[in-house]
């Protein structure tokens, strides 16, 4: 997940001009996530480039999704957002799903797991993006845990 496209016109409003985007996105990531050292963010014409050292793969993946959930961001480049290589059995396994109009976490859980009640699994995997499981919106990209 080094480069991922996002819906530019949806997400949390953090900046009004491109000049303030990089600092505001970096501050937002530092508030929402722990486990990233030497975080730097560059922003140019809708593209946010993230650099730093993540504690693990999950932190890196969450950073990409949290930054992509910012209004005005249409692409994330994270080639220099690194993490130590985990043992194969600890690699995070997930699909990225883009929420569409009418979706609920329960409906998404039913589609992927066969039970709407397993929406808590999706919510837990995306708690940095979705503080309230009843507040999701079309265009938002989330992780669907596979293991």
C-alpha positions in Angstrom: 0.0 0.0 0.0 2.6 2.6 -1.1 0.3 4.6 -3.3 -3.4 4.8 -2.9 -6.1 7.0 -4.5 -8.8 8.7 -2.4 -11.9 10.8 -3.1 -10.6 14.4 -3.0 -13.9 16.0 -2.1 -14.7 13.9 1.0 -13.2 13.6 4.4 -12.2 15.8 7.3 -11.6 19.4 6.5 -8.1 20.3 7.8 -6.8 23.0 5.5 -8.1 25.8 3.3 -4.9 26.3 1.3 -2.2 24.0 0.0 0.4 26.0 1.9 -1.0 24.8 5.2 -1.9 21.3 4.2 1.4 19.5 5.0 1.6 20.8 8.6 -2.0 20.2 9.3 -2.0 16.7 8.0 1.2 15.9 10.0 -0.4 17.3 13.2 -3.6 15.3 12.5 -1.6 12.1 12.1 0.4 12.8 15.3 -2.9 13.3 17.2 -4.7 10.3 15.8 -1.8 7.8 15.8 1.1 6.7 18.0 4.1 4.8 16.8 5.5 7.0 14.1 9.0 8.5 14.5 10.4 11.4 12.4 7.1 11.9 10.6 7.2 14.4 7.8 4.5 15.2 5.3 4.8 17.0 1.9 1.7 18.1 0.0 1.5 19.2 -3.6 -1.7 19.5 -5.7 -3.7 16.8 -3.8 -0.8 14.4 -3.3 0.4 13.8 0.3 3.8 12.2 0.6 4.4 10.6 4.0 7.8 9.8 5.4 8.9 8.3 8.7 9.5 5.2 10.7 6.4 3.3 11.9 6.4 0.8 14.8 4.7 -1.8 12.6 2.7 -2.4 9.4 -0.6 -1.7 11.0 0.5 1.8 12.1 1.7 2.5 8.5 -1.5 1.3 7.0 -3.6 3.4 9.4 -1.4 6.4 8.7 -2.1 6.1 5.0 -5.9 5.7 5.5 -6.1 8.6 8.1 -4.2 10.9 5.8 -6.3 9.8 2.8 -9.4 10.7 4.9 -8.6 14.4 4.7 -10.6 16.5 2.3 -8.4 17.7 -0.5 -6.1 14.6 -0.5 -6.6 12.5 -3.6 -3.4 10.4 -3.5 -1.0 9.2 -0.8 2.6 8.3 -1.6 4.1 6.3 1.3 7.2 4.7 -0.1 9.3 6.2 2.6 6.9 5.5 5.4 8.8 2.4 6.7 8.3 -0.3 9.3 10.3 -3.3 10.5 9.4 -6.4 8.5 7.2 -8.6 10.7 7.3 -12.4 10.7 4.9 -13.8 8.0 2.4 -15.0 10.5 2.1 -11.4 11.9 1.5 -9.6 8.6 -1.7 -7.6 8.6 -4.2 -9.1 6.2 -7.0 -6.9 4.9 -8.9 -5.6 1.9 -9.5 -1.9 1.4 -13.1 -1.1 0.9 -14.6 2.2 -0.4 -17.9 3.1 1.3 -20.8 3.7 -1.0 -24.1 5.5 -0.3 -26.4 3.5 1.9 -23.6 1.4 3.5 -23.5 0.7 7.2 -20.7 -1.1 9.0 -23.3 -3.9 9.7 -24.1 -4.2 6.0 -20.4 -4.3 5.1 -19.8 -7.0 7.8 -22.6 -9.1 6.4 -21.2 -8.8 2.9 -17.6 -9.8 4.0 -18.3 -12.1 7.0 -21.8 -13.3 6.6 -23.0 -11.6 9.9 -23.9 -8.0 10.4 -23.0 -8.3 14.1 -19.3 -8.6 13.2 -19.3 -4.9 12.3 -17.3 -4.4 15.6 -14.4 -6.1 13.9 -14.4 -3.6 11.1 -14.9 -0.7 13.5 -12.0 -1.9 15.7 -9.7 -2.1 12.7 -10.6 1.5 11.7 -11.0 3.2 15.1 -8.7 6.0 14.0 -10.9 6.7 11.0 -14.3 5.9 12.4 -14.6 7.1 16.1 -18.4 6.6 15.8 -19.5 3.4 14.0 -22.7 5.2 12.9 -20.8 7.9 11.1 -19.3 6.8 7.9 -19.6 8.4 4.5 -19.4 7.6 0.8 -15.9 7.7 -0.6 -14.3 6.9 2.7 -11.8 4.0 2.4 -11.5 1.5 5.3 -9.7 -1.7 6.1 -11.6 -5.0 6.1 -9.6 -7.5 8.3 -9.3 -10.8 6.6 -7.8 -13.0 9.3 
